Amino acid sequence: MPTRHRRPPAVRLLFGQWLQWQINYRLVGRCDGGWSYRLETFNILYGSATPDVFPGVPARRVDERRSLR
């Protein structure tokens, strides 16, 4: 949950650029039926990494977060 009918289009990055991709989920527990929520953020770099690469502003963002009613 939630249902995602389409994935976003592919993203092209130039060497040295990075993107930030966010996606969220709602999960049901097997034993008690309780809900849990999850937000994942991925920082993806094309090129060589340095320790200070991700604190800056990404070249692109992919936002797949949805309402988790």
Backbone as XML, in Angstrom:
<?xml version="1.0"?>
<chain id="A" units="angstrom">
  <residue number="1" name="MET">
    <atom name="N" x="0.848" y="-1.168" z="0.000"/>
    <atom name="CA" x="0.000" y="0.000" z="0.000"/>
    <atom name="C" x="0.889" y="1.225" z="0.000"/>
  </residue>
  <residue number="2" name="PRO">
    <atom name="N" x="0.701" y="2.200" z="-0.746"/>
    <atom name="CA" x="-0.382" y="2.420" z="-1.700"/>
    <atom name="C" x="-0.079" y="1.790" z="-3.064"/>
  </residue>
  <residue number="3" name="THR">
    <atom name="N" x="-1.123" y="1.638" z="-3.860"/>
    <atom name="CA" x="-0.960" y="1.095" z="-5.199"/>
    <atom name="C" x="-0.294" y="2.136" z="-6.084"/>
  </residue>
  <residue number="4" name="ARG">
    <atom name="N" x="0.692" y="1.698" z="-6.830"/>
    <atom name="CA" x="1.372" y="2.566" z="-7.797"/>
    <atom name="C" x="1.171" y="1.941" z="-9.165"/>
  </residue>
  <residue number="5" name="HIS">
    <atom name="N" x="0.408" y="2.624" z="-10.003"/>
    <atom name="CA" x="0.062" y="2.065" z="-11.301"/>
    <atom name="C" x="1.186" y="2.206" z="-12.319"/>
  </residue>
  <residue number="6" name="ARG">
    <atom name="N" x="2.023" y="3.203" z="-12.164"/>
    <atom name="CA" x="3.135" y="3.441" z="-13.092"/>
    <atom name="C" x="4.376" y="3.840" z="-12.326"/>
  </residue>
  <residue number="7" name="ARG">
    <atom name="N" x="5.496" y="3.447" z="-12.834"/>
    <atom name="CA" x="6.763" y="3.913" z="-12.290"/>
    <atom name="C" x="7.130" y="5.197" z="-13.026"/>
  </residue>
  <residue number="8" name="PRO">
    <atom name="N" x="7.876" y="6.085" z="-12.399"/>
    <atom name="CA" x="8.299" y="7.303" z="-13.091"/>
    <atom name="C" x="9.273" y="6.964" z="-14.221"/>
  </residue>
  <residue number="9" name="PRO">
    <atom name="N" x="9.407" y="7.854" z="-15.185"/>
    <atom name="CA" x="10.329" y="7.580" z="-16.295"/>
    <atom name="C" x="11.784" y="7.522" z="-15.827"/>
  </residue>
  <residue number="10" name="ALA">
    <atom name="N" x="12.611" y="6.911" z="-16.647"/>
    <atom name="CA" x="14.035" y="6.802" z="-16.345"/>
    <atom name="C" x="14.660" y="8.193" z="-16.228"/>
  </residue>
  <residue number="11" name="VAL">
    <atom name="N" x="15.718" y="8.275" z="-15.440"/>
    <atom name="CA" x="16.426" y="9.538" z="-15.219"/>
    <atom name="C" x="17.846" y="9.389" z="-15.751"/>
  </residue>
  <residue number="12" name="ARG">
    <atom name="N" x="18.257" y="10.338" z="-16.557"/>
    <atom name="CA" x="19.641" y="10.351" z="-17.050"/>
    <atom name="C" x="20.445" y="11.361" z="-16.243"/>
  </residue>
  <residue number="13" name="LEU">
    <atom name="N" x="21.606" y="10.919" z="-15.825"/>
    <atom name="CA" x="22.508" y="11.786" z="-15.071"/>
    <atom name="C" x="23.809" y="11.945" z="-15.843"/>
  </residue>
  <residue number="14" name="LEU">
    <atom name="N" x="24.377" y="13.124" z="-15.761"/>
    <atom name="CA" x="25.711" y="13.355" z="-16.291"/>
    <atom name="C" x="26.721" y="12.923" z="-15.243"/>
  </residue>
  <residue number="15" name="PHE">
    <atom name="N" x="27.939" y="12.651" z="-15.673"/>
    <atom name="CA" x="28.981" y="12.237" z="-14.750"/>
    <atom name="C" x="29.138" y="13.286" z="-13.644"/>
  </residue>
  <residue number="16" name="GLY">
    <atom name="N" x="29.122" y="12.841" z="-12.403"/>
    <atom name="CA" x="29.253" y="13.736" z="-11.259"/>
    <atom name="C" x="27.920" y="14.209" z="-10.690"/>
  </residue>
  <residue number="17" name="GLN">
    <atom name="N" x="26.804" y="13.956" z="-11.377"/>
    <atom name="CA" x="25.488" y="14.351" z="-10.861"/>
    <atom name="C" x="24.917" y="13.241" z="-9.993"/>
  </residue>
  <residue number="18" name="TRP">
    <atom name="N" x="23.998" y="13.644" z="-9.121"/>
    <atom name="CA" x="23.321" y="12.659" z="-8.283"/>
    <atom name="C" x="21.845" y="12.985" z="-8.187"/>
  </residue>
  <residue number="19" name="LEU">
    <atom name="N" x="21.059" y="11.965" z="-7.855"/>
    <atom name="CA" x="19.621" y="12.169" z="-7.679"/>
    <atom name="C" x="19.193" y="11.651" z="-6.321"/>
  </residue>
  <residue number="20" name="GLN">
    <atom name="N" x="18.070" y="12.183" z="-5.865"/>
    <atom name="CA" x="17.466" y="11.737" z="-4.611"/>
    <atom name="C" x="16.100" y="11.145" z="-4.954"/>
  </residue>
  <residue number="21" name="TRP">
    <atom name="N" x="15.877" y="9.909" z="-4.518"/>
    <atom name="CA" x="14.627" y="9.205" z="-4.809"/>
    <atom name="C" x="13.963" y="8.870" z="-3.481"/>
  </residue>
  <residue number="22" name="GLN">
    <atom name="N" x="12.685" y="9.265" z="-3.328"/>
    <atom name="CA" x="11.934" y="8.971" z="-2.107"/>
    <atom name="C" x="10.692" y="8.164" z="-2.452"/>
  </residue>
  <residue number="23" name="ILE">
    <atom name="N" x="10.417" y="7.183" z="-1.595"/>
    <atom name="CA" x="9.242" y="6.337" z="-1.755"/>
    <atom name="C" x="8.756" y="5.954" z="-0.355"/>
  </residue>
  <residue number="24" name="ASN">
    <atom name="N" x="7.445" y="5.841" z="-0.180"/>
    <atom name="CA" x="6.912" y="5.472" z="1.131"/>
    <atom name="C" x="5.971" y="4.268" z="1.002"/>
  </residue>
  <residue number="25" name="TYR">
    <atom name="N" x="5.776" y="3.579" z="2.128"/>
    <atom name="CA" x="4.965" y="2.370" z="2.176"/>
    <atom name="C" x="4.124" y="2.351" z="3.450"/>
  </residue>
  <residue number="26" name="ARG">
    <atom name="N" x="3.059" y="1.588" z="3.392"/>
    <atom name="CA" x="2.296" y="1.225" z="4.589"/>
    <atom name="C" x="2.252" y="-0.289" z="4.604"/>
  </residue>
  <residue number="27" name="LEU">
    <atom name="N" x="2.661" y="-0.897" z="5.711"/>
    <atom name="CA" x="2.776" y="-2.346" z="5.813"/>
    <atom name="C" x="1.874" y="-2.859" z="6.929"/>
  </residue>
  <residue number="28" name="VAL">
    <atom name="N" x="1.392" y="-4.090" z="6.770"/>
    <atom name="CA" x="0.547" y="-4.732" z="7.779"/>
    <atom name="C" x="1.359" y="-5.812" z="8.472"/>
  </residue>
  <residue number="29" name="GLY">
    <atom name="N" x="1.290" y="-5.842" z="9.811"/>
    <atom name="CA" x="1.977" y="-6.882" z="10.576"/>
    <atom name="C" x="1.284" y="-8.227" z="10.413"/>
  </residue>
  <residue number="30" name="ARG">
    <atom name="N" x="2.041" y="-9.296" z="10.377"/>
    <atom name="CA" x="1.483" y="-10.638" z="10.176"/>
    <atom name="C" x="0.717" y="-11.151" z="11.389"/>
  </residue>
  <residue number="31" name="CYS">
    <atom name="N" x="1.233" y="-10.889" z="12.560"/>
    <atom name="CA" x="0.634" y="-11.467" z="13.764"/>
    <atom name="C" x="-0.542" y="-10.653" z="14.290"/>
  </residue>
  <residue number="32" name="ASP">
    <atom name="N" x="-0.338" y="-9.355" z="14.470"/>
    <atom name="CA" x="-1.376" y="-8.550" z="15.124"/>
    <atom name="C" x="-2.187" y="-7.690" z="14.165"/>
  </residue>
  <residue number="33" name="GLY">
    <atom name="N" x="-1.816" y="-7.631" z="12.899"/>
    <atom name="CA" x="-2.557" y="-6.814" z="11.935"/>
    <atom name="C" x="-2.303" y="-5.325" z="12.065"/>
  </residue>
  <residue number="34" name="GLY">
    <atom name="N" x="-1.338" y="-4.931" z="12.910"/>
    <atom name="CA" x="-1.024" y="-3.514" z="13.090"/>
    <atom name="C" x="-0.318" y="-2.930" z="11.877"/>
  </residue>
  <residue number="35" name="TRP">
    <atom name="N" x="-0.477" y="-1.631" z="11.706"/>
    <atom name="CA" x="0.140" y="-0.933" z="10.576"/>
    <atom name="C" x="1.505" y="-0.388" z="10.959"/>
  </residue>
  <residue number="36" name="SER">
    <atom name="N" x="2.393" y="-0.370" z="10.011"/>
    <atom name="CA" x="3.651" y="0.357" z="10.174"/>
    <atom name="C" x="3.902" y="1.137" z="8.883"/>
  </residue>
  <residue number="37" name="TYR">
    <atom name="N" x="4.639" y="2.210" z="9.013"/>
    <atom name="CA" x="4.890" y="3.100" z="7.878"/>
    <atom name="C" x="6.384" y="3.187" z="7.648"/>
  </residue>
  <residue number="38" name="ARG">
    <atom name="N" x="6.734" y="3.371" z="6.382"/>
    <atom name="CA" x="8.153" y="3.406" z="6.042"/>
    <atom name="C" x="8.401" y="4.448" z="4.958"/>
  </residue>
  <residue number="39" name="LEU">
    <atom name="N" x="9.424" y="5.254" z="5.140"/>
    <atom name="CA" x="9.881" y="6.211" z="4.134"/>
    <atom name="C" x="11.321" y="5.865" z="3.817"/>
  </residue>
  <residue number="40" name="GLU">
    <atom name="N" x="11.613" y="5.650" z="2.539"/>
    <atom name="CA" x="12.978" y="5.357" z="2.124"/>
    <atom name="C" x="13.477" y="6.478" z="1.230"/>
  </residue>
  <residue number="41" name="THR">
    <atom name="N" x="14.704" y="6.899" z="1.463"/>
    <atom name="CA" x="15.347" y="7.926" z="0.654"/>
    <atom name="C" x="16.659" y="7.351" z="0.138"/>
  </residue>
  <residue number="42" name="PHE">
    <atom name="N" x="16.812" y="7.353" z="-1.178"/>
    <atom name="CA" x="18.031" y="6.858" z="-1.813"/>
    <atom name="C" x="18.743" y="8.024" z="-2.483"/>
  </residue>
  <residue number="43" name="ASN">
    <atom name="N" x="20.024" y="8.173" z="-2.227"/>
    <atom name="CA" x="20.866" y="9.140" z="-2.912"/>
    <atom name="C" x="21.754" y="8.346" z="-3.858"/>
  </residue>
  <residue number="44" name="ILE">
    <atom name="N" x="21.628" y="8.601" z="-5.158"/>
    <atom name="CA" x="22.296" y="7.809" z="-6.185"/>
    <atom name="C" x="23.206" y="8.715" z="-6.998"/>
  </residue>
  <residue number="45" name="LEU">
    <atom name="N" x="24.468" y="8.357" z="-7.076"/>
    <atom name="CA" x="25.485" y="9.159" z="-7.752"/>
    <atom name="C" x="25.992" y="8.432" z="-8.988"/>
  </residue>
  <residue number="46" name="TYR">
    <atom name="N" x="26.193" y="9.176" z="-10.070"/>
    <atom name="CA" x="26.869" y="8.651" z="-11.246"/>
    <atom name="C" x="28.249" y="9.277" z="-11.296"/>
  </residue>
  <residue number="47" name="GLY">
    <atom name="N" x="29.265" y="8.485" z="-10.964"/>
    <atom name="CA" x="30.622" y="9.010" z="-10.975"/>
    <atom name="C" x="31.365" y="8.651" z="-9.712"/>
  </residue>
  <residue number="48" name="SER">
    <atom name="N" x="32.407" y="9.398" z="-9.457"/>
    <atom name="CA" x="33.253" y="9.171" z="-8.289"/>
    <atom name="C" x="32.682" y="9.903" z="-7.080"/>
  </residue>
  <residue number="49" name="ALA">
    <atom name="N" x="32.684" y="9.221" z="-5.955"/>
    <atom name="CA" x="32.122" y="9.803" z="-4.737"/>
    <atom name="C" x="33.209" y="10.480" z="-3.908"/>
  </residue>
  <residue number="50" name="THR">
    <atom name="N" x="32.836" y="11.587" z="-3.304"/>
    <atom name="CA" x="33.665" y="12.246" z="-2.313"/>
    <atom name="C" x="32.830" y="12.345" z="-1.036"/>
  </residue>
  <residue number="51" name="PRO">
    <atom name="N" x="33.454" y="12.514" z="0.114"/>
    <atom name="CA" x="32.688" y="12.546" z="1.361"/>
    <atom name="C" x="31.632" y="13.651" z="1.422"/>
  </residue>
  <residue number="52" name="ASP">
    <atom name="N" x="31.796" y="14.725" z="0.676"/>
    <atom name="CA" x="30.857" y="15.851" z="0.767"/>
    <atom name="C" x="29.875" y="15.920" z="-0.407"/>
  </residue>
  <residue number="53" name="VAL">
    <atom name="N" x="29.692" y="14.847" z="-1.150"/>
    <atom name="CA" x="28.859" y="14.903" z="-2.356"/>
    <atom name="C" x="27.363" y="15.056" z="-2.029"/>
  </residue>
  <residue number="54" name="PHE">
    <atom name="N" x="26.828" y="14.389" z="-1.029"/>
    <atom name="CA" x="25.383" y="14.371" z="-0.800"/>
    <atom name="C" x="24.809" y="15.526" z="0.021"/>
  </residue>
  <residue number="55" name="PRO">
    <atom name="N" x="25.562" y="16.275" z="0.804"/>
    <atom name="CA" x="24.947" y="17.395" z="1.511"/>
    <atom name="C" x="24.449" y="18.517" z="0.587"/>
  </residue>
  <residue number="56" name="GLY">
    <atom name="N" x="24.865" y="18.535" z="-0.652"/>
    <atom name="CA" x="24.432" y="19.583" z="-1.583"/>
    <atom name="C" x="23.023" y="19.336" z="-2.115"/>
  </residue>
  <residue number="57" name="VAL">
    <atom name="N" x="22.708" y="20.022" z="-3.176"/>
    <atom name="CA" x="21.390" y="19.909" z="-3.812"/>
    <atom name="C" x="21.486" y="18.910" z="-4.957"/>
  </residue>
  <residue number="58" name="PRO">
    <atom name="N" x="20.577" y="17.921" z="-5.026"/>
    <atom name="CA" x="20.642" y="16.947" z="-6.111"/>
    <atom name="C" x="20.281" y="17.572" z="-7.458"/>
  </residue>
  <residue number="59" name="ALA">
    <atom name="N" x="20.837" y="17.007" z="-8.523"/>
    <atom name="CA" x="20.514" y="17.468" z="-9.876"/>
    <atom name="C" x="19.073" y="17.119" z="-10.236"/>
  </residue>
  <residue number="60" name="ARG">
    <atom name="N" x="18.592" y="15.999" z="-9.725"/>
    <atom name="CA" x="17.220" y="15.541" z="-10.008"/>
    <atom name="C" x="16.627" y="14.942" z="-8.745"/>
  </residue>
  <residue number="61" name="ARG">
    <atom name="N" x="15.301" y="14.981" z="-8.663"/>
    <atom name="CA" x="14.562" y="14.333" z="-7.574"/>
    <atom name="C" x="13.461" y="13.474" z="-8.170"/>
  </residue>
  <residue number="62" name="VAL">
    <atom name="N" x="13.292" y="12.291" z="-7.607"/>
    <atom name="CA" x="12.185" y="11.405" z="-7.972"/>
    <atom name="C" x="11.367" y="11.234" z="-6.707"/>
  </residue>
  <residue number="63" name="ASP">
    <atom name="N" x="10.127" y="11.659" z="-6.741"/>
    <atom name="CA" x="9.260" y="11.621" z="-5.558"/>
    <atom name="C" x="8.109" y="10.657" z="-5.819"/>
  </residue>
  <residue number="64" name="GLU">
    <atom name="N" x="8.184" y="9.488" z="-5.214"/>
    <atom name="CA" x="7.116" y="8.498" z="-5.339"/>
    <atom name="C" x="6.308" y="8.378" z="-4.048"/>
  </residue>
  <residue number="65" name="ARG">
    <atom name="N" x="6.375" y="9.387" z="-3.198"/>
    <atom name="CA" x="5.570" y="9.349" z="-1.976"/>
    <atom name="C" x="4.101" y="9.488" z="-2.334"/>
  </residue>
  <residue number="66" name="ARG">
    <atom name="N" x="3.259" y="8.767" z="-1.612"/>
    <atom name="CA" x="1.815" y="8.811" z="-1.816"/>
    <atom name="C" x="1.123" y="9.000" z="-0.474"/>
  </residue>
  <residue number="67" name="SER">
    <atom name="N" x="-0.136" y="9.362" z="-0.532"/>
    <atom name="CA" x="-0.943" y="9.473" z="0.677"/>
    <atom name="C" x="-1.129" y="8.084" z="1.270"/>
  </residue>
  <residue number="68" name="LEU">
    <atom name="N" x="-0.903" y="7.935" z="2.558"/>
    <atom name="CA" x="-0.974" y="6.624" z="3.215"/>
    <atom name="C" x="-2.181" y="6.523" z="4.144"/>
  </residue>
  <residue number="69" name="ARG">
    <atom name="N" x="-3.262" y="7.080" z="3.803"/>
    <atom name="CA" x="-4.498" y="7.110" z="4.596"/>
    <atom name="C" x="-4.580" y="6.140" z="5.707"/>
  </residue>
</chain>
